[in-house]
Amino acid sequence: MVLSILGTAPAAAATHYFPDISEVAVPEAECGPGSLPEPGLQGDVSAEDRNSGRSRLGYRCNMSQLGTVRGAGGGIVSVTFDHCSYTGSLFPGTNLVPQPGVQVVDVTNPRNPRIVGSLAEPAMRGGTWETLKVNKERKLLAATSVPLNWGGGFFSIYDISDCDKPKLLNRGPGTSSPLPFTSHEGGFSPDGRTYWASGIFPGHLSAIDVSNPAAPTVIWQGLHSFLGHGFGITPDGNRMYLSNAAGVTVLDISAVQRRSPYPQVPHVVAYLWPDGQVNQHTIPVTYRGRPHIITIDELGSGGVKFFDVSKVNEPGYVAQIKLEINLPSNLDTNLRSSMGGSVFSSNPHYCAVDRPQNPTALACSWESSGIRVFDIRNIKQIREIGYFNPPAQKNATIVELPNSPHVLASAAGFPAVEFLSLGMSIANGKVAFHEMIGPRTHMLIGGDMATDWCLSPPEWRGNQIWTTCSDGGFYALQLSPRVYTPPDDQDSNIG
């Protein structure tokens, strides 16, 4: 194992700051027959709808539900492969159900998905947070143990060739004994030979060699910044776009990819911006052969940003997606609606393109705003084409949903993650204090799950989208052929 500190950068490295705070929302979807649309601002579930019970019906536009299975709740990040879905686990609640750990869902019939088993190794029972990921190339599933926001040590990797019967591959290191790494998030290199584990504070990053899945080995570690999160890796495995507290840090990971005996991981460049705190993850794509990234801000109403990275040290900020509820002038309404909903409000969390080369559509989990789908064929004319915000599981308890982070977090009622962006809107005179006050303002303690939290990547299956939300569990959704035609080479990708 090699440990290095990313304290120095090449002379050509730079920091690019993008001060623009977008005040324009993406055009709303035009809802067709069978829709049950949002009555107000795009992405908003109003305080009145939450209190009256209207949000129990959910909201939909050009999308419909085929099938669902709730189980004990959907964890934080769940993933899919072939005809299966794997439900992320939440510690300690996952250990309170008859089949603890990561739930295996058989979706052979999308109208009747079924829980058919669970993975109960230490990493899976310890809570997988945002580390549960699939590598399609090698048909592998892996995760680390993250009991509460930060963890490490335990790591499990499975052969999912027969997806509803995963086979544990590492019975030694990572399972019977811990490995030396920390994690909050994680994921595979595109070729599946490396699993990268990223911690939050103090920005700890580890490379785990899984070329031989039976013997995973930590081969590099380093400190890259004050805070880290998710990432996206280019198809050749040589460059990582690593999330930080206010943007993205670009790392050259080619030495790890080619297995140099003493690898170094240089800091190439950083992209920073003020709207959106704690970037979540990045999807490298190409448009007409030009490399771009699509990067998602988990907090602070920063939305989704598109950069042309043909010249990585001369990035072009080319597009942004925000819903109306995310605009600086609407953050007063955002606060009014979100009180009593707990820590998160309406921000994107995980997105998936329908193919990495010339993507035509982007599907995103948008926390309390549900699943949102966008036409991104022309990044100068991005528009929303559909959404599905699932029925709220209002007043659900931890007894019913011990694997739901929403239920666990609802000891607090206020949307804490929005206060920095709201503070900027107040300082800039964009909001009105009286618009922040509503019938749920008193709910500082104790949330009521009057919306769901959709956090997992919505993954493409033709005109279907498979995803998992915290309270409602797994959903198989149908996107209307009126608004979307799958490309022949569709290849769902989250970076």
C-alpha positions as CSV (number, residue, x, y, z in Angstrom):
1,M,0.0,0.0,0.0
2,V,1.2,3.5,-0.9
3,L,0.1,6.5,1.2
4,S,0.4,10.0,-0.3
5,I,-0.7,13.5,0.7
6,L,-2.1,15.5,-2.2
7,G,-0.7,18.7,-0.8
8,T,1.1,19.8,-3.9
9,A,-0.1,20.1,-7.4
10,P,1.6,20.4,-10.8
11,A,2.6,23.9,-11.9
12,A,-0.2,23.8,-14.5
13,A,-2.9,23.1,-12.0
14,A,-5.4,25.8,-11.4
15,T,-8.7,26.6,-9.6
16,H,-11.6,27.9,-11.7
17,Y,-14.3,29.8,-10.0
18,F,-17.8,30.1,-11.6
19,P,-19.7,32.9,-9.7
20,D,-22.9,32.7,-11.8
21,I,-25.9,31.7,-9.7
22,S,-28.6,30.6,-12.2
23,E,-32.0,32.3,-11.8
24,V,-33.6,30.4,-14.7
25,A,-35.5,27.1,-14.3
26,V,-35.5,24.4,-16.9
27,P,-38.8,24.5,-19.0
28,E,-41.6,22.5,-17.3
29,A,-42.8,19.2,-18.8
30,E,-46.0,19.3,-20.8
31,C,-48.1,16.6,-19.1
32,G,-50.1,14.2,-21.2
33,P,-53.1,12.0,-20.4
34,G,-53.1,10.1,-17.1
35,S,-50.9,12.7,-15.4
36,L,-51.5,14.0,-11.9
37,P,-49.4,17.1,-12.0
38,E,-47.9,19.5,-9.4
39,P,-50.3,22.3,-8.9
40,G,-47.7,25.0,-8.0
41,L,-44.0,25.7,-8.5
42,Q,-42.1,23.1,-10.4
43,G,-40.7,20.6,-7.9
44,D,-42.7,22.0,-4.9
45,V,-44.8,20.0,-2.5
46,S,-46.6,22.7,-0.7
47,A,-47.2,22.9,3.1
48,E,-50.9,22.7,2.3
49,D,-50.6,19.5,0.3
50,R,-48.4,18.0,3.0
51,N,-50.9,18.9,5.7
52,S,-54.1,18.0,3.8
53,G,-52.9,14.5,2.8
54,R,-52.8,15.4,-0.9
55,S,-49.1,14.4,-1.1
56,R,-50.2,10.8,-0.2
57,L,-51.4,10.6,-3.8
58,G,-48.1,11.6,-5.2
59,Y,-47.6,13.6,-8.4
60,R,-46.8,12.4,-11.9
61,C,-46.3,13.7,-15.4
62,N,-45.8,11.4,-18.4
63,M,-44.8,8.7,-16.0
64,S,-46.7,5.9,-14.3
65,Q,-46.0,3.2,-11.7
66,L,-45.7,-0.4,-12.9
67,G,-44.9,-2.0,-9.6
68,T,-43.4,-1.4,-6.2
69,V,-42.2,-3.3,-3.1
70,R,-41.6,-1.3,0.1
71,G,-39.9,-3.7,2.4
72,A,-38.4,-2.0,5.4
73,G,-37.5,1.2,3.5
74,G,-35.1,2.0,0.7
75,G,-31.8,3.0,2.4
76,I,-29.8,5.8,0.9
77,V,-28.3,4.4,-2.4
78,S,-29.6,1.3,-4.1
79,V,-28.6,-0.1,-7.5
80,T,-29.8,-2.4,-10.2
81,F,-28.4,-5.1,-12.5
82,D,-30.0,-7.3,-15.1
83,H,-33.5,-8.2,-13.7
84,C,-32.5,-7.4,-10.1
85,S,-32.3,-4.4,-7.7
86,Y,-30.3,-4.3,-4.5
87,T,-31.6,-2.1,-1.6
88,G,-29.0,-0.2,0.3
89,S,-28.9,-0.8,4.0
90,L,-29.1,1.6,6.9
91,F,-27.5,1.0,10.3
92,P,-28.8,0.1,12.8
93,G,-32.3,-0.3,11.4
94,T,-31.3,-3.0,8.8
95,N,-30.5,-5.3,11.7
96,L,-34.0,-5.1,13.1
97,V,-35.7,-6.9,10.2
98,P,-36.0,-10.7,9.6
99,Q,-33.6,-10.7,6.7
100,P,-31.0,-8.0,7.7
101,G,-28.5,-6.4,5.3
102,V,-28.9,-5.5,1.6
103,Q,-32.2,-6.7,0.2
104,V,-32.2,-8.6,-3.2
105,V,-35.3,-7.7,-5.3
106,D,-36.3,-9.8,-8.3
107,V,-37.8,-7.6,-11.0
108,T,-38.4,-10.3,-13.6
109,N,-41.9,-9.0,-13.6
110,P,-41.8,-5.2,-13.2
111,R,-45.4,-5.2,-12.2
112,N,-44.7,-7.6,-9.3
113,P,-41.2,-7.0,-7.9
114,R,-40.4,-9.4,-5.0
115,I,-37.8,-9.4,-2.2
116,V,-36.1,-12.8,-2.6
117,G,-33.2,-12.7,-0.2
118,S,-30.6,-10.5,1.5
119,L,-26.8,-10.1,1.8
120,A,-25.8,-10.3,5.4
121,E,-22.0,-10.0,5.5
122,P,-20.6,-7.3,7.9
123,A,-20.3,-4.6,5.3
124,M,-23.9,-5.1,4.3
125,R,-25.3,-5.2,7.9
126,G,-23.1,-2.2,8.9
127,G,-25.0,0.2,6.6
128,T,-23.9,0.8,3.0
129,W,-24.7,4.5,2.8
130,E,-23.6,5.6,-0.8
131,T,-21.1,2.8,-1.4
132,L,-23.3,0.1,-2.9
133,K,-22.3,0.0,-6.6
134,V,-22.4,-2.4,-9.6
135,N,-19.7,-2.9,-12.3
136,K,-21.6,-4.2,-15.4
137,E,-18.4,-5.1,-17.2
138,R,-17.4,-7.8,-14.7
139,K,-20.8,-8.4,-13.2
140,L,-19.7,-7.4,-9.7
141,L,-21.6,-5.8,-6.7
142,A,-19.7,-4.3,-3.8
143,A,-20.1,-2.0,-0.8
144,T,-18.4,-0.9,2.3
145,S,-19.6,-0.6,5.9
146,V,-20.7,3.0,6.8
147,P,-22.7,2.9,10.1
148,L,-23.4,6.6,10.3
149,N,-22.1,9.0,7.6
150,W,-18.5,7.7,8.0
151,G,-17.1,4.2,8.2
152,G,-14.7,1.7,6.6
153,G,-12.9,-1.5,7.3
154,F,-15.5,-4.0,6.1
155,F,-15.9,-4.5,2.3
156,S,-17.8,-7.2,0.5
157,I,-17.8,-8.0,-3.2
158,Y,-20.1,-10.4,-5.0
159,D,-20.5,-12.2,-8.3
160,I,-23.9,-11.2,-9.7
161,S,-23.8,-13.2,-12.9
162,D,-27.0,-14.8,-11.5
163,C,-28.3,-11.6,-10.2
164,D,-30.9,-12.9,-7.8
165,K,-28.4,-15.3,-6.2
166,P,-25.2,-13.1,-5.5
167,K,-22.1,-15.1,-4.5
168,L,-19.7,-13.6,-2.0
169,L,-16.2,-13.6,-3.4
170,N,-14.0,-12.3,-0.5
171,R,-14.4,-14.5,2.5
172,G,-11.1,-13.3,3.9
173,P,-9.9,-9.7,3.9
174,G,-12.8,-7.3,4.1
175,T,-15.2,-9.9,5.5
176,S,-13.5,-11.9,8.2
177,S,-11.0,-9.1,8.9
178,P,-11.1,-5.4,8.1
179,L,-9.1,-3.5,5.5
180,P,-7.3,-0.2,6.2
181,F,-9.6,2.4,4.5
182,T,-12.4,4.8,5.4
183,S,-15.5,5.6,3.4
184,H,-18.7,7.4,3.0
185,E,-19.1,6.8,-0.8
186,G,-17.5,4.4,-3.2
187,G,-17.6,3.0,-6.7
188,F,-15.7,1.0,-9.4
189,S,-13.4,2.1,-12.1
190,P,-15.0,1.4,-15.5
191,D,-13.0,-1.8,-16.0
192,G,-14.0,-3.1,-12.6
193,R,-10.4,-3.7,-11.4
194,T,-10.4,-1.0,-8.8
195,Y,-13.0,0.0,-6.2
196,W,-12.4,3.5,-4.9
197,A,-13.6,4.4,-1.4
198,S,-14.0,8.1,-0.5
199,G,-14.5,9.5,2.9
200,I,-15.9,12.9,3.8
201,F,-13.8,14.9,6.3
202,P,-10.7,14.9,6.1
203,G,-11.0,14.0,2.4
204,H,-9.5,10.5,2.6
205,L,-9.5,8.5,-0.7
206,S,-8.5,4.9,-1.1
207,A,-7.9,2.6,-4.1
208,I,-8.8,-1.1,-3.5
209,D,-7.4,-3.5,-6.0
210,V,-10.2,-6.0,-6.9
211,S,-8.5,-7.6,-9.9
212,N,-8.7,-10.8,-7.8
213,P,-12.0,-10.2,-6.0
214,A,-11.2,-13.0,-3.5
215,A,-8.3,-11.0,-2.2
216,P,-9.1,-7.2,-2.2
217,T,-6.0,-5.1,-1.3
218,V,-5.6,-1.4,-0.6
219,I,-2.9,-0.2,-3.1
220,W,-3.1,3.6,-2.6
221,Q,-4.4,6.2,-0.2
222,G,-4.2,9.9,0.1
223,L,-5.8,13.1,1.4
224,H,-7.2,15.3,-1.4
225,S,-9.1,18.2,0.2
226,F,-11.0,19.2,3.2
227,L,-14.1,17.2,2.3
228,G,-14.8,14.6,-0.3
229,H,-17.8,12.7,-1.6
230,G,-18.7,10.9,-4.8
231,F,-17.0,10.9,-8.1
232,G,-17.1,10.0,-11.8
233,I,-14.2,8.4,-13.7
234,T,-13.5,8.7,-17.4
235,P,-13.9,5.5,-19.5
236,D,-10.2,4.9,-19.7
237,G,-9.9,4.9,-15.9
238,N,-7.3,7.7,-15.9
239,R,-9.1,10.7,-14.6
240,M,-11.4,11.2,-11.6
241,Y,-13.8,14.0,-11.1
242,L,-14.1,14.0,-7.3
243,S,-16.8,15.9,-5.5
244,N,-15.7,18.4,-2.8
245,A,-17.6,20.9,-0.6
246,A,-18.1,23.5,-3.3
247,G,-17.5,21.8,-6.6
248,V,-15.2,19.2,-8.2
249,T,-11.5,18.3,-7.8
250,V,-9.9,16.7,-10.9
251,L,-7.4,14.0,-10.1
252,D,-5.0,12.1,-12.4
253,I,-5.4,8.5,-11.3
254,S,-3.6,6.9,-14.3
255,A,-0.7,5.6,-12.2
256,V,-3.2,3.6,-10.1
257,Q,-5.1,2.5,-13.2
258,R,-1.9,1.1,-14.8
259,R,-0.7,-0.4,-11.5
260,S,2.6,1.6,-11.1
261,P,4.6,0.2,-8.2
262,Y,4.7,3.6,-6.4
263,P,1.7,5.5,-7.8
264,Q,1.2,9.2,-7.3
265,V,-2.2,10.9,-7.8
266,P,-1.7,14.5,-8.9
267,H,-4.3,17.2,-8.4
268,V,-5.0,18.5,-11.9
269,V,-7.5,21.3,-11.4
270,A,-10.5,22.3,-9.3
271,Y,-13.9,23.8,-10.4
272,L,-15.7,25.7,-7.7
273,W,-19.0,27.6,-7.5
274,P,-21.2,29.3,-4.8
275,D,-24.6,27.9,-5.5
276,G,-24.8,24.3,-4.4
277,Q,-22.9,22.9,-1.4
278,V,-21.4,19.4,-1.2
279,N,-21.3,18.1,-4.8
280,Q,-22.6,14.6,-5.0
281,H,-21.2,12.9,-8.1
282,T,-20.2,13.4,-11.7
283,I,-21.0,11.7,-15.0
284,P,-18.4,11.9,-17.8
285,V,-20.1,12.0,-21.2
286,T,-19.3,13.1,-24.7
287,Y,-21.2,15.3,-27.1
288,R,-20.1,14.9,-30.7
289,G,-16.8,13.6,-29.5
290,R,-16.2,16.5,-27.1
291,P,-15.7,15.4,-23.4
292,H,-18.2,16.9,-21.0
293,I,-19.2,16.3,-17.4
294,I,-22.6,16.4,-15.8
295,T,-22.2,17.1,-12.1
296,I,-24.8,17.1,-9.3
297,D,-25.0,19.2,-6.2
298,E,-26.6,17.4,-3.2
299,L,-27.2,20.5,-1.1
300,G,-27.8,24.2,-1.5
301,S,-30.2,24.3,-4.6
302,G,-27.3,24.2,-7.0
303,G,-29.0,21.7,-9.3
304,V,-27.1,20.0,-12.1
305,K,-24.3,21.6,-14.0
306,F,-22.8,20.8,-17.4
307,F,-19.1,21.6,-18.3
308,D,-17.2,21.2,-21.5
309,V,-13.9,19.6,-20.4
310,S,-12.3,19.2,-23.8
311,K,-9.5,21.2,-22.2
312,V,-9.6,20.1,-18.6
313,N,-7.7,23.3,-17.4
314,E,-9.9,25.5,-19.6
315,P,-13.4,24.3,-18.7
316,G,-16.5,25.7,-20.2
317,Y,-19.7,26.1,-18.0
318,V,-22.3,25.4,-20.7
319,A,-25.6,24.6,-19.0
320,Q,-27.5,24.1,-15.7
321,I,-30.7,22.4,-14.6
322,K,-32.7,23.9,-11.8
323,L,-36.3,23.4,-10.9
324,E,-38.4,26.5,-10.0
325,I,-38.3,25.5,-6.3
326,N,-34.5,25.8,-6.5
327,L,-34.3,29.3,-7.8
328,P,-32.8,31.9,-5.4
329,S,-36.1,33.9,-5.5
330,N,-38.1,30.9,-4.5
331,L,-36.0,29.7,-1.5
332,D,-38.5,31.3,0.9
333,T,-41.2,29.1,-0.5
334,N,-38.8,26.2,-0.4
335,L,-38.3,26.7,3.3
336,R,-42.1,27.2,3.9
337,S,-42.9,23.9,2.2
338,S,-40.0,21.9,3.6
339,M,-40.6,22.5,7.3
340,G,-41.4,19.3,9.0
341,G,-39.8,17.3,6.2
342,S,-36.5,16.9,8.0
343,V,-32.9,17.6,6.9
344,F,-33.3,17.4,3.1
345,S,-35.7,19.4,0.9
346,S,-35.6,19.5,-2.9
347,N,-32.2,18.9,-4.4
348,P,-30.8,16.4,-6.9
349,H,-28.9,13.5,-5.4
350,Y,-28.1,10.9,-8.1
351,C,-28.6,11.0,-11.8
352,A,-28.2,8.6,-14.7
353,V,-27.7,9.3,-18.4
354,D,-29.3,6.9,-21.0
355,R,-26.0,6.5,-22.7
356,P,-22.5,8.1,-22.1
357,Q,-21.9,9.0,-25.8
358,N,-24.3,11.7,-27.0
359,P,-26.8,11.1,-24.2
360,T,-30.4,11.9,-25.1
361,A,-32.0,11.9,-21.6
362,L,-31.0,12.4,-17.9
363,A,-33.0,10.9,-15.0
364,C,-32.4,12.3,-11.5
365,S,-33.6,11.5,-8.0
366,W,-34.5,14.9,-6.6
367,E,-35.1,14.2,-2.9
368,S,-38.6,15.5,-1.9
369,S,-39.4,16.4,-5.6
370,G,-39.2,12.7,-6.6
371,I,-37.8,11.4,-9.9
372,R,-37.2,14.1,-12.7
373,V,-36.5,13.3,-16.3
374,F,-34.9,15.7,-18.8
375,D,-34.3,15.8,-22.5
376,I,-30.6,16.7,-22.8
377,R,-30.0,16.0,-26.5
378,N,-29.2,19.7,-27.0
379,I,-27.6,21.1,-23.9
380,K,-28.6,24.6,-25.1
381,Q,-32.3,23.6,-25.0
382,I,-32.6,21.2,-22.0
383,R,-36.2,20.7,-21.0
384,E,-38.1,18.5,-18.5
385,I,-40.1,15.7,-20.1
386,G,-41.6,13.9,-17.1
387,Y,-41.6,13.3,-13.3
388,F,-42.9,10.9,-10.7
389,N,-43.0,11.9,-7.1
390,P,-44.2,8.9,-5.2
391,P,-47.1,8.8,-2.7
392,A,-45.9,10.0,0.7
393,Q,-45.8,7.4,3.5
394,K,-47.0,10.1,5.9
395,N,-46.6,9.3,9.6
396,A,-44.7,6.1,9.0
397,T,-42.7,5.0,12.0
398,I,-39.3,3.4,12.5
399,V,-41.1,0.2,13.4
400,E,-42.5,0.1,9.9
401,L,-39.5,1.5,8.1
402,P,-36.3,0.8,10.1
403,N,-34.3,1.0,6.8
404,S,-35.5,4.5,5.9
405,P,-33.0,7.4,6.5
406,H,-36.0,9.8,6.2
407,V,-37.8,8.2,9.1
408,L,-34.5,8.1,11.2
409,A,-33.7,11.8,10.4
410,S,-37.3,12.9,11.2
411,A,-36.4,13.5,14.8
412,A,-35.5,16.9,13.3
413,G,-38.1,18.7,11.3
414,F,-36.2,21.6,9.7
415,P,-34.3,21.5,6.3
416,A,-30.9,22.2,7.7
417,V,-29.1,21.7,4.4
418,E,-30.6,24.8,2.8
419,F,-29.6,27.5,5.2
420,L,-26.4,28.6,3.5
421,S,-28.1,29.1,0.1
422,L,-31.1,30.7,1.8
423,G,-28.7,33.0,3.6
424,M,-27.2,34.1,0.3
425,S,-30.7,34.8,-1.1
426,I,-31.5,36.9,2.0
427,A,-28.3,38.8,1.6
428,N,-29.0,39.4,-2.0
429,G,-32.5,40.6,-1.4
430,K,-34.1,37.7,-3.4
431,V,-36.6,36.5,-0.8
432,A,-39.2,37.8,1.6
433,F,-39.3,36.8,5.3
434,H,-43.1,36.6,5.4
435,E,-43.1,34.1,2.5
436,M,-41.0,31.7,4.7
437,I,-43.8,31.5,7.3
438,G,-46.5,28.8,6.9
439,P,-48.7,26.2,8.6
440,R,-45.7,24.0,9.3
441,T,-43.2,26.6,10.5
442,H,-43.5,25.3,14.1
443,M,-42.2,21.8,13.1
444,L,-38.6,22.3,14.2
445,I,-38.6,19.0,16.0
446,G,-40.4,15.9,14.6
447,G,-41.0,15.4,10.9
448,D,-44.0,13.6,9.4
449,M,-42.8,12.0,6.2
450,A,-45.3,14.1,4.2
451,T,-43.1,13.5,1.1
452,D,-40.7,10.7,0.3
453,W,-37.0,11.2,-0.2
454,C,-35.8,9.8,-3.5
455,L,-32.0,9.4,-3.3
456,S,-31.0,6.4,-5.5
457,P,-30.0,6.7,-9.1
458,P,-33.0,6.2,-11.5
459,E,-31.6,3.6,-13.9
460,W,-32.8,3.2,-17.5
461,R,-34.5,0.0,-18.8
462,G,-35.8,1.0,-22.2
463,N,-38.9,3.2,-21.5
464,Q,-38.8,1.9,-17.9
465,I,-36.9,3.6,-15.0
466,W,-36.0,1.5,-12.0
467,T,-35.2,3.3,-8.7
468,T,-35.6,3.2,-5.0
469,C,-36.9,5.9,-2.6
470,S,-36.3,6.0,1.2
471,D,-39.9,5.4,2.4
472,G,-41.6,3.8,-0.6
473,G,-38.9,1.3,-1.5
474,F,-38.3,0.0,-5.0
475,Y,-40.3,1.4,-7.9
476,A,-40.5,0.2,-11.6
477,L,-41.7,3.2,-13.5
478,Q,-42.9,3.7,-17.1
479,L,-42.0,6.8,-19.1
480,S,-44.4,7.7,-21.8
481,P,-43.3,6.8,-25.4
482,R,-44.9,10.2,-26.3
483,V,-41.9,12.0,-24.7
484,Y,-39.0,9.5,-24.9
485,T,-37.7,6.9,-27.4
486,P,-34.9,4.8,-26.1
487,P,-31.8,4.9,-28.4
488,D,-30.7,1.5,-29.8
489,D,-27.5,1.7,-27.8
490,Q,-29.1,2.7,-24.5
491,D,-26.6,2.1,-21.7
492,S,-27.6,3.5,-18.3
493,N,-24.6,5.2,-16.7
494,I,-24.1,7.0,-13.4
495,G,-20.4,7.8,-13.9
